[in-house]
Amino acid sequence: MGFYVADIETSERLGRNLGFFSTFAIGTGTMIGAGIFVLPGMATAAAGPAAILSFIFGGLIAMATAISAAELATGMPRAGGSYYFVSRAMGAVFGTIIGIGAWIGLVFKGSFALVGFGDYFYTLFPSPVLITATIIGLLLLFINYKGAKSSGFLQNVIVIILFIILSVFIIKGAFIIDPNKYHPVVPYGYSSIFTTTGLIFISYLGIIKLAAISEEVKDPSKNLPRAFIGSVATVIVLYTGIMVVVNGVLPFEDAVNTETPLVDVAEVMLGPTGQIIIILAGLLATLSTANAAIMSSSRFPFAMGRDDLVPHWFIHIHGKYNTPYRAIVITGLLMVILLFIFNVEQLAKLGSAFNILVFVLVNLSAIILRRSAVNWYKPAFKDPFYPVTQIFGIAGSLVLLPVIGVLPFIFAVAVIIAGIIWYNAYGKAKALPKYNLLDMIESSRITKDHKRMKILVPIANPEHESDLVYLSENIGDDILGLHVRKVPNQTSLQAARDEYHEHKPEIDSLLENQFRRCSVMEGCEHQYIVAFDHDVSNSIIEQGRIENVDLIVIGWHEGYSFIGDIAEKVLSCARKDIAVLKGKLPSKINSITVAYNNKENTRYALYLVKQFAKRTGAKIKLVRVINPDLEVYQKNREIEMIKETAQDDELEFNYEINESYHTKEAIIESAKKSDLLVIGDSSQRFSKALLGTLSQNIAQDCDRPVMIVKRYRPITKEKIPYYCRLKFLKKKLFKMLR
């Protein structure tokens, strides 16, 4: 007796168990740490009482970035923090930069916290600060290496204790403030406010970390924005209140000559008891910050490893402790090494420099994704003040970078250069995502399903006219047939037009009549245009602009080794998407093979093929050629991408994964039984080639009809080639002479 086993779809889901208060506590806890216990004295020394304004200004920049992060976190299909935001908005190279920069910033913040721990420990038990910091750093490394299960709970307890102590500190201090101590308010000039903001900016590092848990938040469209904004607002009030108390209680000389000004204020308030409480709070805060830095050390390498931007060796999980031990060891050792290279002020400024870089890119990502037309970005929360918020966040951050100091500025630039070099040397060929910043800027041109598509079909050869029209009307909605009568430079265009009407050539009548016979598709609007021009390619480009077409479908006739002078110029100068058809179509197209690599040209090619298949019932086969030497996980990723792309309830899809070192031969072989092969242009953005070598070679060697699809890219070298500039000058000169 047999049994039937049902085919049940399995899905995986993440539990959403974090409400508003839990999320708010995590967001607040990422910022309440070493900064406010270590930096008030240095900030006052740099700006006097105006350091209060520095903390407020830094907080406002953090607030702008938090709002941007809230929108990004509710708009991404998955969480991932600043690295994921930037890489998906601006491409893998910027993802590399922010991944490295954010990770290094975390290391500097951890090292800064270790020094702060040493300073506070010294007030209890005088011992060398560096020795204490080193011992604590190694101890935290060991604890995180073994994966202490209670570390997350301990972090939350520490945050609650700190919040209570600092709140009491502010309230108690408010009653003993001496307003005369605030004068002069700006003793070192207004520029010192911005310089000091750069110094204390490290205090706000961590708010973006809240985005990493966005998938675990209940009702994220409401709770995430509230938690982001509420956390930053709370910390701004807390930091400002502490600075007001420090500057209003301690004489200026005392405030700038102590490493632990909060301890001195607490002594004024409650004597030795107050000292002990603040010292313990300082130890907890600095210890918490350093521990959080090591705990989070694998976050950026993990995300980058998933996108093939760092070796998987780096994020290997320990077999016994189940921790990313290599990332933890490297992070912990770097934190300890930095103790012996930089002083506490340098650590703060360097950490702030990397934080500034992160904030700039996060705000910029919010602008890019809001302006893009990618269909996966649908944020549940949208900043009502966009783009003012983002511009303030970017401008405010950039103002700080040059005034923060030469060394931090050089380090920030070095990270950018290092990220670009690493991407090109290691991740360029395989890293995700495959698109870049320029692709995202141009993504607003992606055709929407509901839009009527207008196609221009240049017609010159009756033999290929029916194929071009048939292809166009099964893709588009409004078809413009364009026949260009080339006129010698010695003849005026009006004279040529009059001659045409008097003695219409037989070939022209044949073209027009055949166009009308071909134009039988119901629902398509057709128009036949005869243009008179001294230059055929110029006329095609001009009519495409006048009619505002979406696509130009042009022929590449058999026997040509290259696409021809006219098509070449149209490809170079027309600011339109172009499809080049090579070969003779069969009477009916039943099957289409699409060579697919998930790049812009092939995505658009597939879109056109889908339009065609919906109207003709043609079957679609996706072919993905991959290198046999790819790692297993990379091959699996390619398979999943093709599977996902081939899912369509309305169309008949199948796909084929072909492992081969010879891409051209593999594609041609896969298309042998198809009626049409469609490929995306393979040329690079700034290459001199108008069609890529691979796409041209496939078209030349394939015995099937081939359509090459090339999207218009405004930001390319080929859009302003030499002959376009020369033709422009010739026209200007000709007009002047006339």
C-alpha positions, -999 to 999 in steps of 0.1 A, spaced: 0 0 0 15 33 -10 13 66 8 8 101 -7 30 128 7 17 163 2 40 189 -12 39 214 16 57 247 13 80 255 41 86 291 52 108 306 79 98 336 100 115 357 127 95 362 159 87 399 166 89 401 204 103 436 210 77 463 219 83 500 220 99 501 255 123 472 248 133 488 215 137 522 231 159 507 259 182 491 233 185 524 214 192 544 245 216 518 258 237 520 226 245 557 234 247 560 272 282 549 278 318 560 281 314 593 262 295 613 288 317 601 317 351 608 299 345 638 276 329 666 296 362 679 309 379 678 275 349 694 259 349 722 284 386 728 279 380 731 242 349 753 241 342 765 277 305 765 287 297 765 249 305 728 250 269 725 260 259 737 225 284 711 210 265 682 226 232 697 214 244 702 179 259 667 178 226 654 191 206 672 164 228 656 137 222 622 154 185 629 154 185 636 116 204 604 110 181 585 133 150 596 113 167 586 81 177 552 97 141 547 108 128 552 73 155 529 59 148 502 85 111 501 77 118 501 39 144 473 37 134 438 30 157 427 58 176 443 86 213 449 86 222 482 100 242 509 83 262 485 61 231 470 46 215 504 41 244 519 23 254 489 2 218 485 -11 214 522 -18 248 529 -33 263 496 -43 290 473 -30 319 497 -32 302 521 -8 292 491 13 328 482 16 338 517 27 311 519 54 316 483 65 353 490 71 347 524 85 319 514 109 340 484 121 371 506 127 349 532 144 337 505 167 372 494 175 382 530 184 352 535 205 360 503 224 396 514 230 384 548 241 361 532 266 390 511 280 410 542 287 380 557 304 377 526 326 413 530 335 408 566 345 378 559 368 396 528 383 425 550 391 403 572 413 397 542 435 429 523 432 458 543 418 474 521 391 488 527 356 458 535 334 472 516 304 479 485 324 443 485 338 428 491 303 449 463 288 439 438 314 402 447 311 404 446 273 419 411 273 394 399 299 364 411 278 380 395 248 381 361 267 345 364 279 331 372 245 353 345 229 336 319 251 302 335 245 289 344 280 251 339 277 242 366 303 261 394 286 230 408 268 209 408 300 238 424 319 240 452 293 203 461 299 207 461 337 238 484 333 218 508 311 189 511 337 213 517 365 232 544 346 200 561 335 188 563 372 222 576 385 226 602 358 190 614 361 195 619 399 228 636 391 211 662 369 182 668 392 204 672 423 229 693 404 202 717 391 198 731 427 234 740 432 242 756 399 259 790 399 248 810 367 280 832 370 301 802 360 287 802 325 304 835 317 320 840 293 298 815 273 320 813 242 356 821 254 373 805 224 351 817 195 322 801 178 343 778 157 353 760 189 316 748 191 320 728 159 355 716 168 342 703 201 312 687 184 336 666 164 354 656 196 323 645 214 305 630 184 317 595 194 291 598 222 263 593 197 279 564 179 256 534 182 221 547 174 222 531 139 227 498 157 190 498 165 183 491 129 200 457 131 171 444 152 143 459 131 130 425 121 123 416 157 102 447 165 65 445 169 46 469 146 78 483 132 62 511 112 52 527 145 76 514 171 109 518 152 105 555 144 93 562 179 122 543 194 148 560 171 135 595 178 128 588 215 162 573 222 181 602 206 159 628 223 164 612 257 201 611 253 203 647 241 184 658 272 206 636 294 239 648 279 229 684 279 217 683 315 250 667 326 271 694 307 249 722 323 255 708 357 293 703 352 298 738 339 275 753 364 290 736 395 327 734 389 350 764 385 363 765 350 399 757 360 387 726 380 365 714 351 393 714 325 420 700 348 403 667 357 399 634 339 367 627 359 346 659 362 315 640 371 332 626 402 342 661 413 306 674 409 293 643 428 316 651 457 302 686 459 267 672 460 270 642 483 306 641 495 325 608 494 293 588 489 285 607 457 321 601 445 318 564 450 284 562 432 296 582 402 329 562 401 309 529 400 286 544 373 317 554 353 332 520 356 299 504 345 295 527 316 330 523 302 329 486 308 296 484 290 308 504 260 340 483 256 320 451 260 294 462 234 322 470 209 336 435 211 301 419 212 292 438 180 325 431 163 312 404 140 282 425 128 299 443 99 322 414 89 293 390 89 272 413 67 302 419 44 310 382 43 275 374 33 280 397 3 315 383 -5 333 414 5 355 397 31 368 362 32 345 337 51 375 328 72 371 360 90 335 352 102 340 315 110 319 302 139 337 284 168 327 247 169 324 246 206 314 281 218 293 290 187 309 325 185 326 343 156 358 339 175 382 352 148 363 385 144 362 388 182 399 381 187 410 406 159 387 433 173 398 428 209 435 428 200 432 459 179 414 477 208 443 468 231 470 478 205 454 512 199 458 520 237 495 522 231 494 543 200 468 571 207 458 591 237 422 593 249 415 626 229 429 611 197 408 580 202 377 600 207 384 622 176 392 592 154 362 573 165 341 604 158 356 608 123 344 573 113 310 580 130 307 611 108 314 590 77 287 566 87 261 593 93 268 610 60 263 578 40 232 568 59 215 601 53 226 600 16 212 565 13 178 577 24 178 604 -3 189 580 -30 164 553 -22 136 578 -19 144 592 -54 150 558 -69 124 536 -86 134 502 -71 104 481 -64 117 466 -32 120 499 -12 86 506 3 92 522 37 63 520 62 75 552 78 85 582 56 102 612 70 76 641 66 104 667 64 123 649 36 148 660 22 155 688 48 163 663 75 188 644 54 204 676 40 209 688 76 224 655 87 248 654 57 258 691 59 261 691 97 283 660 96 305 673 68 310 706 86 326 687 115 350 666 94 375 693 84 375 710 119 380 678 138 417 677 132 442 667 105 448 632 118 411 621 120 405 637 86 434 618 71 422 585 87 387 590 73 401 596 38 424 566 42 394 544 50 376 555 19 407 548 -2 413 515 15 377 505 9 379 513 -28 412 494 -32 399 463 -12 367 462 -33 385 463 -66 411 438 -55 389 413 -37 352 418 -41 345 435 -75 338 403 -95 316 385 -70 303 410 -44 267 418 -38 248 439 -48 258 439 -84 247 474 -91 265 506 -82 257 542 -72 253 554 -108 229 526 -115 208 537 -85 208 573 -96 195 562 -130 170 537 -117 142 562 -119 140 553 -156 128 518 -149 96 512 -169 65 508 -149 40 481 -158 11 506 -160 28 530 -183 21 529 -221 53 522 -239 60 543 -270 85 527 -295 102 542 -324 110 519 -353 134 533 -379 125 517 -413 148 515 -443 147 479 -455 114 462 -465 129 428 -458 133 436 -421 105 460 -417 78 434 -407 101 418 -381 108 452 -364 71 462 -364 60 427 -352 85 428 -324 76 464 -314 39 461 -313 40 430 -292 62 449 -267 48 484 -268 16 503 -271 23 532 -294 44 524 -325 60 551 -346 74 539 -379 101 563 -391 115 565 -426 142 590 -431 149 604 -466 186 614 -467 190 647 -484 224 658 -499 239 688 -481 236 708 -513 198 705 -514 175 722 -489 152 700 -469 121 718 -482 131 712 -518 136 675 -511 102 674 -495 85 690 -525 103 666 -548 92 636 -527 55 646 -530 58 650 -568 77 618 -575 73 595 -545 98 567 -550 85 531 -552 106 519 -523 90 545 -500 55 535 -510 64 499 -504 77 507 -469 47 528 -459 22 502 -473 39 473 -456 40 492 -423 2 497 -425 -3 460 -433 19 450 -404 1 473 -380 -29 451 -371 -24 446 -333 -56 456 -315 -50 483 -288 -18 496 -304 -17 530 -318 4 534 -349 19 564 -367 40 566 -398 65 594 -401 86 605 -431 115 627 -421 139 647 -443 174 652 -430 209 655 -442 219 629 -416 198 598 -410 211 590 -375 205 626 -364 169 623 -376 163 591 -357 177 607 -325 157 640 -331 124 622 -337 129 600 -307 134 632 -286 104 650 -301 80 621 -297 95 613 -263 97 575 -270 107 549 -244 125 526 -268 141 525 -302 140 492 -320 166 492 -348 178 465 -372 213 450 -376 212 433 -409 228 400 -419 262 402 -434 275 431 -414 305 424 -392 296 455 -371 262 470 -364 267 498 -390 273 535 -390 237 546 -385 229 522 -356 263 530 -341 256 567 -339 221 561 -326 235 539 -299 259 567 -290 238 598 -290 201 588 -285 190 594 -249 167 564 -252 167 527 -245 176 507 -276 169 472 -288 190 459 -318 176 430 -338 199 408 -358 185 382 -381 152 372 -396 123 363 -372 102 332 -379 65 336 -387 56 329 -351 78 331 -320 69 302 -296 100 302 -274 125 328 -263 158 323 -245 170 351 -222 207 352 -212 203 365 -177 229 379 -152 207 402 -131 224 433 -144 204 464 -155 204 455 -193 193 419 -188 166 430 -162 152 454 -188 155 428 -215 135 404 -194 109 430 -188 105 435 -226 104 397 -231 76 394 -205 56 420 -223 60 401 -256 52 368 -240 20 381 -224 7 390 -259 19 361 -279 20 332 -254 56 325 -260 75 304 -235 105 320 -217 137 302 -207 163 319 -185 199 309 -190 225 317 -164 261 308 -171 283 306 -141 320 299 -135 325 262 -124 352 275 -100 327 294 -78 322 283 -42 292 261 -35 274 289 -16 279 313 -45 265 287 -69 235 282 -46 230 320 -45 229 321 -83 204 293 -84 182 310 -59 184 342 -79 173 325 -111 145 306 -93 131 338 -78 133 356 -112 116 328 -130 86 328 -107 56 343 -126 20 330 -123 10 345 -157 38 332 -179 54 299 -187 89 300 -174 118 276 -170 154 282 -163 188 266 -169 220 269 -149 250 262 -171 285 258 -155 310 267 -182 342 286 -187 330 297 -222 300 321 -217 294 328 -254 293 291 -265 271 281 -235 245 308 -243 245 299 -281 241 262 -272 212 269 -248 194 290 -275 196 263 -303 159 253 -299 146 288 -294 130 311 -319 147 342 -305 177 348 -282 176 380 -261 207 393 -244 216 424 -224 244 445 -238 277 436 -221 295 469 -225 309 485 -193 297 520 -183 327 539 -193 340 517 -221 345 530 -256 325 501 -271 290 509 -281 280 473 -277 300 449 -256 323 424 -271 304 395 -257 270 406 -270 284 414 -304 302 380 -307 271 361 -296 250 380 -322 275 373 -350 280 336 -342 244 326 -333 223 311 -361 191 322 -342 177 357 -344 192 378 -316 180 409 -299 205 430 -279 190 453 -253 209 484 -241 195 508 -215 203 545 -218 228 556 -193 232 593 -189 265 590 -169 287 574 -195 316 584 -218 298 571 -249 271 598 -246 295 625 -256 317 609 -282 340 629 -304 318 627 -335 287 640 -316 307 671 -305 321 675 -340 286 673 -356 273 699 -331 301 723 -341 294 716 -378 257 725 -374 266 757 -355 291 766 -383 266 758 -410 239 780 -394 264 809 -391 274 806 -428 237 806 -439 
